Amino acid sequence: MAAQKLTKGRFVQIIIMLTLLIVAFFWRTMTYNEVVRVNCVGQTECNFDVNGSQFTATINGKMLEIRTSEMNWILQGSEATSESNQLWKLAAQNIHSMTLENKKTKQTYTIELTAK
């Protein structure tokens, strides 16, 4: 391919595409949300850590109980019944996908819990 002179139009196109790629990279980096995977298969109780807070998942028959000693968490995205800010109950399934939100920092964490 023969070398061609760099025109203003081509130069502007290169700058726009480079800017778009840099913005997309930083956007994805800033909005990345890591999934916390917890494997409780074969156990009736397992512990996991989310942002420095300890959680315990307990399987009681057909119910899954998730509890913590911290008061600043909200469980979202699942059909959980909340008995307090520290205890949630769900119907036991093989895989639960839920979102925990820290009320103080407003950060959300996606949890994927494998049970049974």
PyMOL commands that set and color helices and strands:
alter all, ss='L'
color gray80, all
select helices_A, chain A and resi 8-30
alter helices_A, ss='H'
color red, helices_A
select strands_A, chain A and resi 35-39+45-50+53-60+63-68+73-76+81-84+87-91+95-102+108-114
alter strands_A, ss='S'
color yellow, strands_A
deselect
rebuild
show_as cartoon
